[in-house]
Amino acid sequence: MHEPEKSDSVIVAAKLVLSLAVAIPFAASGLGGGGRRGNPAFRAMALMTQARLTDLAPVLKMTPDELITSLKQRGVDAHSANETLDAVATASDRNASDLLQAVTPAR
């Protein structure tokens, strides 16, 4: 059996240092320092529920009237395309994210 040489230890140490140098920036970006964090899909959903129906409809590939009709078919009382999905959901005692998922067309 051969004894580890000093150069083997240096190689292992160099690999460890390199691994840490690569991992630290990723860990630091996830741990803090302000800025936006979290899943981008959840952030996008929050922004979409705060958009006016007139602005949201084209994103969903429909007209504002079609979006309002779709919401009404789901028992939600939408009155105007100038309302936000969040406001419409709150007035109907519903969850805005759930409504957004319900009116989003299938791929």
KAJOVEN-V888600 format. One record per pair of residues at least 12 apart in sequence whose C-alpha atoms are under 8 Angstrom apart, sorted by the first residue. I is the first residue (numbers start at 1). J is the second residue. Records with the same first field share a line. If there is no record, write none. Layout:
# KAJOVEN-V888600
I=J  J
This chain:
# KAJOVEN-V888600
45=97  100
46=97
48=85
49=84  85  86  96  97  100
50=84  85  86
51=84  85
52=81  82  83  84  85
53=67  68  80  81  82  83  84  85
54=81  82
60=103  104  105
61=105
64=81
65=81
67=103
68=80  81
70=103
71=99  103
76=88  89  92
77=91  92
85=99  100
